[in-house]
């Protein structure tokens, strides 16, 4: 059946994915090339990378598919404006020129952009369009290790749907029910993100991190005024408090009056009030999702659940679902946001449009550890280092890992660069900043000197698979940092079953967003942590993304070098080369 190119773009997190039959060959987000975080523009560079990796031209791609249907989305916008008129006139007048110029004619724009990439790609060729939430559902089910599953998608909004439930069985994915705009869990959470002074569609994870510092004292107020939840977990928002249908803001004066405060201005101090608000909306979101998934488990009596959509990046919610829903196994698409829509759209063409045959491996998913982006040769790395005048030490085999372990044990912070770039929002050991989790002060050091970000933000541990149960209890663990686990130590009177504590990688609430590292699935990163364990007895390292606040994760050697030079990172370990900032006099 050949190659399928999936594209997501024009909202946020634009991306491209190249599928060959049922195998993901390559996938990348445009932000990794443009260096614009959450870049929404057409993913030309991501597409070029996918083609180059597969060593094919665009003309050799058999099918191109976009991840949503623009006419349905335009229909929703028009109906919303009509229903709320005359409110929303200002927003209407601002958005219409953009739609009439660009977004409504996406097919033509995509064809033109593809023809620019490869003049041999004819503009008249067919471009397919997938439904937004079907693309999310396909991204969740088809690469999962399940033959059969309930598939839940939850995000802000697609064309009309904000929440969908489908049943996946072999190659079939059948929509069962949906909740439509403006009733949206994703937009509810984003409204509070806006109210707390963070960036919508970008900083929702900050609300999640902040929530652990507060108490959910406003939970009942939210239930009483903002949302009505039915017995089956379906819900309806009280739009009297929200402005996103008609205005350029998420919330309104009535919302402010309800909580007794205006929205927090960007950069304003975070008060106990803000922490309690974050805690309250986080708890409400967890409870809604638990109720919804419990209902789905009772209704369909299937043990497996797949989840995608932006809300699926809330790892606390995912853990609550896994613990309370009744489902025996829960699999979350690592690129659960709109970037993953490119993967789902491509899968949708293969299985739905082309009737592809699905072969499931229950021992492994189809995401290849989410290492789907660009890699660079040693010569390319050396050329980049030379351009910056950086001397390096070439170290081979086991000694390389032992040296890295030694640096970590000395308390040094390492920029680690190896192999293919991760696809999705998490760095999983290929474009990572690594540090010693035994040091309880390491969180403050990383936030202030390296990441240049808010002090309340936690750091996650990457831990050897074989030791994960000792630190985080028995049960399945995640390879993609998509669930939180309760950390077992002796601070609450319970004797820890391990000798070496890792306070630097544990959040204030005693949980951690764990990445387990398996020797088979991620051998290089496993060797790094094993070397650290052999030296210190600690089988984990702090793993955070190789970037600073408000920048995309590094992709190229140049990105890594810039992050190394512009922060207080001590060591750059890049494709077998070591650069020690002190040794080169920086």
C-alpha positions as CSV (number, residue, x, y, z in Angstrom):
1,X,0.0,0.0,0.0
2,X,3.0,2.3,0.3
3,X,3.6,5.6,2.1
4,X,1.0,7.8,3.9
5,X,1.9,11.3,5.0
6,X,-0.2,12.6,8.0
7,X,-0.2,16.3,8.6
8,X,-1.5,18.4,11.6
9,X,-1.3,22.2,11.4
10,X,-2.8,25.7,11.7
11,X,-3.8,25.5,15.3
12,X,-0.9,24.5,17.6
13,X,1.8,21.9,17.6
14,X,1.9,21.3,13.9
15,X,3.6,18.0,12.9
16,X,4.1,15.4,10.2
17,X,4.2,11.6,10.3
18,X,5.2,9.2,7.5
19,X,3.6,5.8,7.7
20,X,4.7,2.8,5.5
21,X,1.8,0.4,5.7
22,X,1.2,0.1,9.4
23,X,4.7,1.1,10.5
24,X,5.6,4.6,11.7
25,X,8.8,5.5,9.8
26,X,9.3,9.0,11.0
27,X,7.4,11.8,12.8
28,X,8.4,15.3,13.9
29,X,7.0,18.5,15.2
30,X,7.6,21.7,13.3
31,X,8.7,23.5,16.4
32,X,11.9,21.4,16.6
33,X,13.0,23.0,13.3
34,X,11.5,26.5,13.5
35,X,12.4,26.9,17.2
36,X,9.0,28.4,17.8
37,X,7.3,26.6,20.7
38,X,4.0,25.0,19.8
39,X,4.5,26.3,16.2
40,X,1.2,26.2,14.3
41,X,2.5,26.9,10.8
42,X,2.5,24.3,7.9
43,X,5.1,21.7,8.9
44,X,7.3,22.0,5.8
45,X,10.5,21.2,7.6
46,X,9.0,18.3,9.5
47,X,7.7,16.9,6.2
48,X,11.1,17.3,4.5
49,X,12.7,15.5,7.4
50,X,10.3,12.5,7.1
51,X,10.9,12.2,3.4
52,X,14.7,12.5,3.8
53,X,14.7,9.8,6.6
54,X,12.7,7.4,4.3
55,X,14.9,8.4,1.4
56,X,11.9,9.1,-0.9
57,X,10.5,12.1,-2.7
58,X,7.1,13.6,-1.9
59,X,5.9,12.4,-5.3
60,X,6.5,8.9,-4.1
61,X,4.0,9.3,-1.2
62,X,0.8,7.5,-2.1
63,X,-1.6,9.4,0.2
64,X,-1.6,12.7,2.0
65,X,-4.1,13.3,4.9
66,X,-4.9,16.3,7.1
67,X,-5.9,15.7,10.7
68,X,-9.2,17.6,10.7
69,X,-12.1,18.8,8.5
70,X,-11.9,22.6,8.1
71,X,-15.5,23.1,6.7
72,X,-17.0,21.4,9.7
73,X,-14.9,23.6,12.0
74,X,-16.0,26.7,10.1
75,X,-19.6,25.5,10.5
76,X,-19.1,25.3,14.2
77,X,-17.7,28.8,14.4
78,X,-20.5,30.3,12.4
79,X,-23.3,28.6,14.4
80,X,-21.6,29.6,17.6
81,X,-21.5,33.2,16.5
82,X,-25.1,33.1,15.4
83,X,-26.3,31.5,18.6
84,X,-24.6,34.1,20.8
85,X,-25.1,37.2,18.6
86,X,-24.7,40.1,19.1
87,X,-22.2,39.1,21.7
88,X,-18.9,38.1,20.1
89,X,-19.0,40.5,17.2
90,X,-15.5,41.8,17.8
91,X,-14.1,38.2,17.9
92,X,-16.2,37.4,14.8
93,X,-14.8,40.3,12.8
94,X,-11.2,39.4,13.9
95,X,-11.4,35.8,13.0
96,X,-13.3,35.9,9.7
97,X,-10.6,37.4,7.5
98,X,-8.2,34.7,8.7
99,X,-10.7,32.0,7.9
100,X,-11.7,33.4,4.5
101,X,-8.1,34.0,3.5
102,X,-6.4,30.8,4.7
103,X,-8.2,28.3,6.9
104,X,-11.3,27.7,4.9
105,X,-9.2,26.9,1.8
106,X,-6.7,24.6,3.6
107,X,-6.8,22.0,0.8
108,X,-5.5,24.6,-1.7
109,X,-2.9,25.9,0.8
110,X,-1.7,22.4,1.6
111,X,-1.4,21.5,-2.1
112,X,0.6,24.7,-2.8
113,X,2.9,24.1,0.2
114,X,3.5,20.5,-0.9
115,X,4.2,21.6,-4.4
116,X,6.8,24.0,-3.0
117,X,8.5,21.1,-1.2
118,X,8.5,19.0,-4.4
119,X,7.5,20.5,-7.7
120,X,6.9,17.0,-9.0
121,X,4.0,16.7,-6.5
122,X,1.0,17.8,-8.6
123,X,-1.4,20.3,-6.9
124,X,-4.3,18.4,-8.4
125,X,-3.6,15.3,-6.4
126,X,-6.1,14.1,-3.8
127,X,-5.7,15.2,-0.2
128,X,-7.7,13.3,2.3
129,X,-9.2,14.8,5.5
130,X,-9.8,12.9,8.8
131,X,-12.1,14.0,11.6
132,X,-10.1,15.6,14.4
133,X,-11.3,13.3,17.2
134,X,-11.1,10.3,14.9
135,X,-7.5,11.1,14.3
136,X,-6.9,11.3,18.1
137,X,-8.8,8.0,18.6
138,X,-6.7,6.4,15.8
139,X,-3.5,7.6,17.3
140,X,-4.5,6.0,20.6
141,X,-5.8,2.7,19.4
142,X,-3.9,1.6,16.4
143,X,-0.3,1.8,17.9
144,X,-1.6,0.3,21.2
145,X,-0.8,-3.3,22.2
146,X,-4.5,-4.1,22.4
147,X,-6.6,-6.1,20.0
148,X,-9.7,-4.7,21.5
149,X,-10.3,-1.5,23.6
150,X,-12.5,1.3,24.6
151,X,-11.0,4.5,23.1
152,X,-11.6,7.8,24.8
153,X,-10.5,11.2,23.3
154,X,-10.7,14.4,25.4
155,X,-9.4,17.8,24.4
156,X,-10.5,21.4,23.9
157,X,-12.4,21.0,20.7
158,X,-12.0,19.6,17.2
159,X,-14.7,20.3,14.6
160,X,-17.6,19.9,17.0
161,X,-16.6,17.2,19.4
162,X,-14.7,17.8,22.6
163,X,-15.0,14.2,24.0
164,X,-15.6,11.0,22.1
165,X,-15.9,7.3,22.9
166,X,-15.2,4.7,20.3
167,X,-14.7,0.9,20.3
168,X,-11.6,-0.5,18.7
169,X,-11.5,-4.0,17.5
170,X,-8.7,-5.3,15.3
171,X,-8.6,-2.8,12.4
172,X,-12.1,-1.4,13.1
173,X,-12.6,1.8,15.1
174,X,-16.3,2.7,15.6
175,X,-17.6,5.9,17.1
176,X,-20.2,5.3,19.8
177,X,-20.9,8.6,21.3
178,X,-19.6,12.2,21.7
179,X,-20.0,15.4,23.7
180,X,-19.9,18.6,21.6
181,X,-18.7,22.2,21.9
182,X,-19.0,24.3,24.0
183,X,-19.1,21.6,26.7
184,X,-15.5,20.7,27.0
185,X,-13.3,19.4,29.8
186,X,-10.3,20.6,27.9
187,X,-11.7,24.1,27.6
188,X,-12.7,24.1,31.3
189,X,-9.2,23.3,32.3
190,X,-7.8,25.9,29.8
191,X,-10.2,28.5,31.3
192,X,-8.5,28.0,34.7
193,X,-5.1,28.0,33.0
194,X,-6.0,31.5,31.6
195,X,-7.4,32.6,35.0
196,X,-4.2,31.6,36.7
197,X,-2.1,33.8,34.2
198,X,-0.7,31.0,32.1
199,X,-0.8,30.5,28.4
200,X,-3.7,28.5,27.0
201,X,-2.9,25.5,24.9
202,X,0.6,25.5,26.2
203,X,0.9,25.9,30.0
204,X,-1.8,23.5,31.3
205,X,0.9,21.3,32.7
206,X,1.9,24.2,35.0
207,X,-1.5,24.2,36.5
208,X,-1.1,20.5,37.1
209,X,2.2,21.0,38.8
210,X,0.9,23.9,40.9
211,X,-2.1,22.0,42.0
212,X,0.0,19.9,44.5
213,X,0.8,23.0,46.5
214,X,-2.8,23.9,47.2
215,X,-6.0,22.4,48.6
216,X,-9.2,21.9,46.6
217,X,-11.2,24.4,48.7
218,X,-13.1,25.7,45.6
219,X,-14.1,22.3,44.3
220,X,-17.7,22.5,45.5
221,X,-18.0,26.0,44.1
222,X,-17.0,24.7,40.7
223,X,-19.5,21.9,40.9
224,X,-22.3,24.2,42.1
225,X,-21.8,26.9,39.4
226,X,-19.7,25.9,36.5
227,X,-20.4,22.3,35.5
228,X,-23.3,19.8,35.7
229,X,-22.2,16.2,35.7
230,X,-24.6,13.3,35.0
231,X,-24.4,9.8,36.4
232,X,-22.6,8.5,33.4
233,X,-19.9,11.1,33.6
234,X,-21.3,13.2,30.7
235,X,-21.3,16.9,31.5
236,X,-22.6,20.4,30.6
237,X,-20.8,23.7,31.3
238,X,-22.6,26.8,32.5
239,X,-21.6,29.2,29.8
240,X,-22.7,32.2,31.9
241,X,-19.2,32.1,33.3
242,X,-17.1,31.6,30.2
243,X,-16.2,33.9,27.3
244,X,-14.5,31.5,24.8
245,X,-17.6,31.3,22.6
246,X,-17.9,35.0,22.0
247,X,-14.8,36.8,23.2
248,X,-11.1,36.8,23.0
249,X,-10.9,35.7,26.6
250,X,-11.6,32.3,28.3
251,X,-13.5,33.7,31.4
252,X,-15.6,36.7,32.2
253,X,-16.5,39.1,35.1
254,X,-19.0,36.7,36.5
255,X,-16.3,34.0,36.8
256,X,-14.0,36.5,38.5
257,X,-16.8,37.5,41.0
258,X,-17.5,33.8,41.7
259,X,-13.9,33.3,43.0
260,X,-13.5,36.9,44.3
261,X,-10.4,37.7,42.4
262,X,-9.5,39.0,38.9
263,X,-7.4,36.8,36.7
264,X,-3.7,36.7,37.7
265,X,-1.6,38.9,35.5
266,X,1.4,37.2,33.8
267,X,4.4,37.3,36.1
268,X,2.3,38.3,39.1
269,X,3.2,36.5,42.4
270,X,1.5,33.1,42.9
271,X,-0.5,33.3,46.1
272,X,-2.1,30.6,48.2
273,X,-5.4,31.4,46.4
274,X,-3.9,30.6,43.0
275,X,-2.5,27.3,44.4
276,X,-5.9,26.4,45.8
277,X,-7.6,27.2,42.5
278,X,-5.2,25.0,40.6
279,X,-5.8,22.2,43.2
280,X,-9.5,22.6,42.9
281,X,-9.8,22.4,39.1
282,X,-7.3,19.5,39.0
283,X,-9.4,17.5,41.5
284,X,-12.6,18.3,39.7
285,X,-11.0,17.1,36.4
286,X,-9.8,13.9,38.0
287,X,-13.3,13.2,39.5
288,X,-15.0,13.9,36.2
289,X,-12.7,11.6,34.3
290,X,-13.0,8.8,36.9
291,X,-16.8,9.0,36.7
292,X,-16.7,9.0,32.9
293,X,-14.4,6.0,32.6
294,X,-16.1,4.0,35.4
295,X,-19.3,4.4,33.4
296,X,-17.5,3.3,30.2
297,X,-16.1,0.2,31.9
298,X,-19.5,-0.8,33.2
299,X,-21.2,-0.2,29.8
300,X,-18.7,-2.0,27.5
301,X,-17.1,-4.6,29.8
302,X,-13.8,-4.4,28.0
303,X,-10.6,-4.5,30.0
304,X,-8.5,-2.2,27.9
305,X,-8.7,1.6,27.6
306,X,-6.9,3.8,25.1
307,X,-6.8,7.6,25.6
308,X,-5.6,10.6,23.5
309,X,-6.4,14.3,23.2
310,X,-4.7,17.1,25.2
311,X,-6.3,16.1,28.5
312,X,-4.5,12.8,28.2
313,X,-1.2,14.6,28.9
314,X,-2.5,15.2,32.5
315,X,-0.5,12.4,34.1
316,X,-2.4,12.8,37.5
317,X,-5.7,12.3,35.7
318,X,-4.3,9.3,33.9
319,X,-3.1,7.7,37.2
320,X,-6.5,8.3,38.7
321,X,-8.2,6.6,35.8
322,X,-5.9,3.6,36.0
323,X,-6.5,3.3,39.7
324,X,-10.3,3.9,39.9
325,X,-11.9,3.3,36.5
326,X,-12.0,-0.5,36.6
327,X,-10.1,-0.9,33.3
328,X,-7.3,-3.5,33.7
329,X,-4.9,-1.8,31.2
330,X,-4.7,1.8,30.2
331,X,-2.6,3.0,27.2
332,X,-2.0,6.7,26.5
333,X,-0.7,8.0,23.2
334,X,2.7,9.7,24.1
335,X,2.0,12.5,21.7
336,X,-1.6,12.9,22.9
337,X,-2.1,16.5,21.8
338,X,-2.6,17.8,18.3
339,X,0.9,16.7,17.1
340,X,-0.3,13.1,17.5
341,X,-3.2,13.9,15.2
342,X,-0.7,13.5,12.3
343,X,0.0,10.0,13.4
344,X,-3.7,9.2,13.9
345,X,-4.7,10.7,10.5
346,X,-2.2,8.5,8.7
347,X,-3.3,5.4,10.6
348,X,-6.9,6.3,9.7
349,X,-6.1,6.2,6.0
350,X,-4.3,2.9,6.3
351,X,-6.9,1.1,8.3
352,X,-10.2,2.8,7.3
353,X,-9.5,4.1,3.7
354,X,-7.2,1.3,2.5
355,X,-8.6,-1.6,4.7
356,X,-5.2,-2.5,6.1
357,X,-4.7,-5.6,8.2
358,X,-3.7,-5.0,11.8
359,X,-1.2,-7.3,13.6
360,X,-1.0,-6.6,17.3
361,X,2.0,-7.3,19.4
362,X,0.7,-7.5,23.0
363,X,4.3,-7.1,24.4
364,X,5.0,-3.8,22.6
365,X,3.3,-0.8,21.2
366,X,3.9,0.7,17.8
367,X,5.5,4.0,18.9
368,X,9.1,2.8,19.0
369,X,9.7,4.5,22.3
370,X,8.5,7.7,20.6
371,X,12.1,8.1,19.1
372,X,10.8,9.0,15.7
373,X,12.6,12.3,14.9
374,X,15.9,13.3,13.4
375,X,19.3,11.9,14.3
376,X,22.7,13.2,13.4
377,X,26.0,11.6,12.4
378,X,29.2,12.0,14.4
379,X,30.7,14.1,11.6
380,X,27.7,16.4,11.8
381,X,28.1,16.8,15.5
382,X,31.8,17.5,15.2
383,X,31.2,20.1,12.5
384,X,28.7,21.8,14.8
385,X,31.1,21.8,17.8
386,X,33.9,23.2,15.6
387,X,31.6,26.0,14.4
388,X,31.3,27.1,18.1
389,X,35.0,26.5,18.7
390,X,34.3,23.8,21.3
391,X,37.0,21.3,22.1
392,X,35.8,17.8,23.0
393,X,37.0,14.5,24.4
394,X,36.1,11.4,22.4
395,X,35.3,8.5,24.7
396,X,34.2,5.1,23.5
397,X,32.1,2.2,24.8
398,X,31.7,1.5,28.5
399,X,34.1,4.3,29.6
400,X,31.7,6.9,28.1
401,X,28.9,5.8,30.3
402,X,31.2,5.5,33.4
403,X,32.4,9.1,32.8
404,X,28.8,10.4,32.6
405,X,28.0,8.5,35.8
406,X,31.0,10.0,37.5
407,X,30.0,13.5,36.5
408,X,26.4,12.9,37.8
409,X,27.7,11.5,41.1
410,X,29.8,14.7,41.5
411,X,26.6,16.7,41.3
412,X,27.1,18.0,37.8
413,X,24.3,18.6,35.4
414,X,24.6,17.0,32.0
415,X,23.0,17.7,28.6
416,X,22.6,14.3,27.1
417,X,22.2,14.0,23.3
418,X,22.0,10.6,21.5
419,X,20.1,9.1,18.6
420,X,16.7,10.2,17.3
421,X,14.7,13.1,18.7
422,X,11.6,12.3,20.7
423,X,8.2,12.9,19.2
424,X,5.8,14.5,21.6
425,X,6.2,16.8,24.6
426,X,8.5,14.5,26.7
427,X,12.2,14.1,26.6
428,X,12.8,10.4,27.1
429,X,16.6,10.1,27.2
430,X,17.8,11.3,23.8
431,X,17.4,15.1,24.2
432,X,17.6,15.3,28.0
433,X,19.1,17.1,30.9
434,X,20.3,14.6,33.5
435,X,21.1,15.1,37.2
436,X,21.6,13.3,40.4
437,X,18.2,12.6,42.1
438,X,19.8,11.8,45.5
439,X,20.3,15.6,46.1
440,X,17.1,17.1,47.4
441,X,18.4,20.6,46.4
442,X,18.7,19.5,42.8
443,X,15.2,20.7,41.9
444,X,16.0,24.2,43.0
445,X,19.3,24.2,41.2
446,X,17.8,23.0,37.9
447,X,14.9,25.4,38.0
448,X,17.0,28.5,38.9
449,X,20.2,27.9,37.0
450,X,19.4,25.6,34.1
451,X,15.7,25.6,33.1
452,X,15.1,29.2,34.2
453,X,11.5,28.4,35.1
454,X,9.1,28.6,38.0
455,X,10.2,27.1,41.3
456,X,7.1,25.0,41.8
457,X,7.8,22.9,38.7
458,X,8.8,19.3,39.5
459,X,11.3,17.0,37.9
460,X,10.8,13.4,36.9
461,X,12.9,10.3,37.5
462,X,14.0,7.9,34.8
463,X,14.5,4.6,36.6
464,X,15.8,1.2,35.5
465,X,12.8,-1.1,34.9
466,X,14.1,-3.8,37.2
467,X,14.1,-1.4,40.2
468,X,10.9,0.5,39.6
469,X,8.7,-1.6,41.9
470,X,11.1,-1.1,44.8
471,X,10.7,2.7,44.6
472,X,7.1,3.1,43.3
473,X,5.3,-0.1,44.4
474,X,4.2,-3.0,42.3
475,X,2.2,-2.7,39.1
476,X,2.7,-1.6,35.6
477,X,4.8,1.5,34.9
478,X,5.0,3.8,32.0
479,X,7.8,4.3,29.4
480,X,6.6,7.7,28.3
481,X,6.2,9.7,31.6
482,X,2.4,9.7,31.3
483,X,1.4,8.5,34.8
484,X,2.4,9.6,38.3
485,X,3.4,7.0,40.9
486,X,3.5,7.2,44.7
487,X,7.1,7.3,45.9
488,X,8.0,4.9,48.7
489,X,10.4,6.4,51.2
490,X,10.7,6.3,55.0
491,X,9.5,9.9,55.6
492,X,6.0,8.8,56.7
493,X,7.1,6.1,59.0
494,X,7.1,3.3,56.4
495,X,10.5,1.7,55.8
496,X,11.6,2.1,52.3
497,X,12.5,-1.1,50.5
498,X,15.5,0.5,48.9
499,X,18.7,2.0,50.3
500,X,19.2,5.1,48.2
501,X,16.5,7.8,48.3
502,X,15.8,10.0,45.3
503,X,14.2,13.2,46.8
504,X,15.3,15.3,43.9
505,X,12.9,13.6,41.6
506,X,9.8,13.6,43.8
507,X,7.1,16.2,43.8
508,X,5.9,18.0,46.9
509,X,2.9,15.6,47.1
510,X,5.1,12.5,47.3
511,X,4.5,11.4,43.7
512,X,6.7,11.3,40.6
513,X,6.1,11.2,36.9
514,X,8.1,8.1,36.4
515,X,9.8,6.9,33.2
516,X,10.8,3.3,33.3
517,X,13.8,2.5,31.2
518,X,14.0,-1.0,29.7
519,X,17.1,-2.6,28.4
520,X,15.4,-3.9,25.3
521,X,13.4,-0.8,24.3
522,X,15.9,1.9,25.2
523,X,19.4,0.2,25.5
524,X,21.5,3.4,25.4
525,X,19.7,5.2,28.1
526,X,19.6,2.0,30.1
527,X,23.4,1.9,30.0
528,X,23.6,5.5,31.2
529,X,21.5,4.7,34.3
530,X,23.1,1.4,34.9
531,X,26.5,3.0,35.0
532,X,25.2,5.5,37.6
533,X,23.7,2.6,39.6
534,X,27.0,0.7,39.5
535,X,28.8,3.7,40.9
536,X,26.3,4.9,43.5
537,X,23.7,2.2,44.1
538,X,21.0,4.6,42.8
539,X,19.1,3.1,39.8
540,X,17.5,6.5,38.7
541,X,18.5,9.8,37.3
542,X,16.6,13.1,37.0
543,X,15.4,13.4,33.4
544,X,14.1,16.7,32.1
545,X,13.9,18.1,28.6
546,X,16.9,19.7,27.0
547,X,15.6,23.2,26.7
548,X,14.9,26.3,28.8
549,X,11.5,27.7,29.6
550,X,9.4,28.7,26.6
551,X,11.7,27.1,24.0
552,X,11.1,23.8,22.2
553,X,13.1,20.7,23.1
554,X,16.5,20.6,21.4
555,X,16.6,18.7,18.2
556,X,19.9,19.4,16.4
557,X,23.5,19.5,17.7
558,X,23.3,23.3,17.4
559,X,20.2,23.5,19.6
560,X,22.0,21.4,22.2
561,X,25.1,23.5,22.1
562,X,23.2,26.7,22.5
563,X,21.3,25.3,25.5
564,X,24.7,24.2,27.0
565,X,26.3,27.5,26.4
566,X,23.5,29.7,27.6
567,X,22.8,27.9,30.9
568,X,24.8,26.6,33.8
569,X,24.8,23.0,32.4
570,X,28.2,21.6,33.3
571,X,28.7,18.8,30.7
572,X,27.5,18.2,27.2
573,X,27.5,14.5,26.3
574,X,26.8,14.2,22.6
575,X,27.1,11.1,20.5
576,X,30.2,9.8,22.3
577,X,31.8,13.2,22.8
578,X,32.2,15.0,26.1
579,X,32.6,18.7,26.5
580,X,33.4,19.9,30.1
581,X,32.6,23.6,30.5
582,X,35.3,24.0,33.1
583,X,38.0,22.3,31.0
584,X,37.4,24.6,28.1
585,X,37.4,27.7,30.3
586,X,33.7,28.7,30.0
